[in-house]
Amino acid sequence: MSIRSCVTVSLVEAARGGPFVFWDDLPAACRQARELGFDAIEIFPPSPAAIDVDVVRKLLADHDLKLAAVGTGAGWVLNHLRLTGPEPGERDRARCYVRGIIDVAGPLGASAIIGSMQGRWGDAVDRDMALGYLKSALGELGEHARQYNVPLIYEPLNRYETNLVNTVADGVSLLKSLTGANVVLLADLFHMNIEEADLAAALVAGAGYIGHVHFVDSNRRPAGYGHLDYAPIAFALRQTGYDGYLSAEAFAWPDSGQAARQTIDTFNKFFSQPHA
């Protein structure tokens, strides 16, 4: 199976201005994604209840699209829930929120993504405590996702967004510490541009653990509007046999339509045809 293209759709008004290509109108986003030749969409919903599985399934079928993943970030943006928060009640509510996302994504063949909801350590929670909470949550939630035959996706973030896991190598170490967990890494090229000395080398080192990629440029604009060199990135992903999605979690710059076109053009240039 080849590497596939994907584009993000945000349904969260409070996140407006964030790194999502399409906004608000899911049917229109599906129509545009199909017209441009994308293989899939990734949805960022305000809550599990915002996803009507039957409605989304029909939309996907009507436009010959897959659902690659569903983000959990609104659990933090709207509800300030963290899997590593100091209060047991907050951690329980955070897990419940993620389970809800898994339960709407899974029947659609998609994974839930844990990014900002991982939280950070500090104040009442030291690093070891936070990592312990995170490992426990990932283990439980990964097992919850197993019933749908999809993995849970965990995303290392840059140092300005978390102080827990910042690099692919750290993410691999975290996953290795989980016993039998159904969890894979999300390699986000924007975060990697901040944290990794060599993006291609990091992708190779993460072989077998990376299950999703956020396809974006160095400045969080669509791929091709920054200074990343995609040739070695493409070579590294092919070298490791990666066959997942490259999902455009990028600003709608200069607007949604142009951002989507720029993304698919860059994807086609580097990933749609075999390269020597």
N, C-alpha and C positions, 0 to 999 in steps of 0.2 A: 504493500500500500504506500502511496506517495504522500508527501507532506501536503497538507490542505490549508486553504485560506479561510479566514474568519474575521468578522468585524463586530465591534461592540455596540450595544444599544443600551442606553441608560433610561430608566423609568423613574429616576429619583430627582425630583425638582430641587431638593436641598443640595444636591451635588452638582448643580448646573455650573458649567465652566470647568468641570473636571475632565479627565482624559478619556472621553468616550466619543466615538465618531457620530453615532446617531442618537437622537433624543426623542423621548415622549411617545412617538407614534410607531408602535411595533409593526402593524401591517405595512405602513409605508417603508419602514426600514427593511422589512423582508423583501418587499418589491424591488427596492433599489439595490439591495445586496444581490439578489438573483440577476437583475439586469446587468450588473457589473461583473458577474461571474464568480462571486464568492461561493464557497462551499458550505459555510456555516455562519451562525451568529452566536454571540456570547451576550447574555442578558444580565444587567445590573438592576435588580428590582428593589423596591422599598421594603418588601416583606415577602415571606412565602405566600401569603394570601393574595398577593398581586399577580401571581402566576396561575392562570386557569389552564391546567394541563391539557384538557380537551381542545380549548381554543388555540393554544400554542401548537399542539400537535397538528391541527388542521392547517394553520398558517405555514408551518414548515413543509407539510406535504404539498400544499398548493403552490409553493415556490421552490420545491425541490431543494430544500435546505436541511441541514442538520443543526441541532443545538449542541454546541461544543462544551459550554460550561455556563454556570450561573454563579454570579458573585455574591458574597455575603457581606460586603463592605458597608451596606446600609445599616447593618446591626451596630456598627460603630458610629457612622455618620449621624443616624437618626436617634439611636437609643443608647449610645455610649457604652456598649457592651464589649467586654474583653474576656477572652478565655483565660487570661492571666491576671485578672483584676484581684484586688485584695480581699473582697468580700465573697464568701461562698455563694451567696444569693446571686450576685452578678455573674459569677462563673457558670452557675447552673442555667441562668437565663440565656447566657451566650451559647451554651451548648444546645439548648432547646431551639434557639433561633437557627443555628447551623443545621440541626437535624431537620427542621422544617424546610430549609432550602434543599437539603439532600432529598427529601421526600417529594418535592415537585420536580427537581432536576432528574433524579434517577429514572422515573418512568419514561422520560423523554430521551434516555440514553446519554445523559449529560452528567458531568461532575460538578460538585460545589467547590468553590475556591475560598480558601482561608488566607486572607492577606492582612488587612488592617485590624481585623478582629483578634489577631494574635496578641496585640498589646505590647507591653514593654515591662522591664523591671525597674524598680526605684521606689523610694519612699518606704511603704510598708511591705513591699515584696522585693526580696533580694534576687540576684540572678539565678541561683540554684532553685529557689522556690518557683520562680516564674517558668523556668525550663521544665521543672517537674509538672507544673500545672499544664503547660503546653503539651508535653509528651502524653500525659494522661488523656487530654482532650483529643489529640490526634488519634491516639489508639482507639478510643471509644468511637469517635465519629467515622474513622476509616472502616471499622467493623460495621457500623450502621450502613455505610454506603455499599458494602459488599453484597447485600441482598439484591441490589440493582445491577450487579456485574459492572460497576464503574468504580474507579478509585476516587478517593478524596484528594484534592489538589492543595498543596501547601506552598506559599510564596515567600521566599526570602525578600526582604525589603531593604532599601538603603538606610544608612545610619541616621538620617534625619526623620525617618518614620518609625523605626524600631531599633532597640539596642539588643535584641535577642539573636537573630540570625540574619546576617547581611550578605553572605556570599553563597554561591552554589556549593562550594566545598563544605561550608558550615551546614548547609541544608542536607547534604549527603550524610554528614556525621549524625545529624539529628535523626534522619530516617533510619540509619543503621542501628540507632539505639532503641528503636521501636521493635517490639517482638511481633512478627507476623502481621504488621499493620498494612492496611490497604491504602497506602498514601504515596503520592508521587510529587515531584517538585514542579513548580512553575518557574521557568527562567524568563524573567522580564528584562528585555534588553536595555531599558531605561535605567533600572536599578543596577544592572550589571555594569553599565557604562560608568557609574559612580564608584562601584566597589571592586570591580575586577581589573587586574592589571592587563589581562589578555582575554577578551570575550570568547574567542574561538577555543582557546585552551581550556577555559572554564567549562564550556559546553562539552568538550571531549571528556574532561574529568568527571562530568556528571552523567556520562553515558549509562543508561539503564535505570536511572533515577528520574530523569526529566520526562514529564508527561504532558507538558503544555508550555507554550512559548508566547509571550506577549511581544508582538512584532511592532516596533516603534523606533523612533530615532533618539539621538542623544539628548535632545531638548524636549522630548515628549510630544513633538509634532509627528505627523505621519512619516513613515519610512521613506527616506529620500529627501527630507526637508531639514536634515541635520548633518552631522559629520561622521556617522557610523559607516564603516566599510562592510558591506554585506557579503562580499565575495568569500572572505574567510569564514564568516558565520555560516553561510550556506554550505561550504565545503565541510565544516565541522559537523553540522547536523546530518549531512549525508553520510559522512564517515562513521558516525555512531549508529546509523540506521534509524534515526528518528522518523516516525511516521504519524505524528500528531498534527495538531493545528498550529498555525502562526496567526495569532489573533491580535487585531489592531486595537490595542488600548492606548489610543492617542487622542490629542486634542482635535476638535472639529475645526482645524485651521487650514485654510482661511474660512472654510465653512464645511458642513457635513458632506455635501456632494463632492467637493474637490478633495477633501481628506480621504474619502473612500476611494475615489479614482486614483489618487496618488499611491495609496496603499496597494491596490490591486496591480497597478502598473509596476511597482517595485517588486511585488511578489512574483509577478509573471517574468520579470527580467532575471531574477536570481533562482527561482524555485520551480517554475512550471515546466521547464525543459531540462533534460539531463545535462549535466556539465561534466566535463572531463576533469 
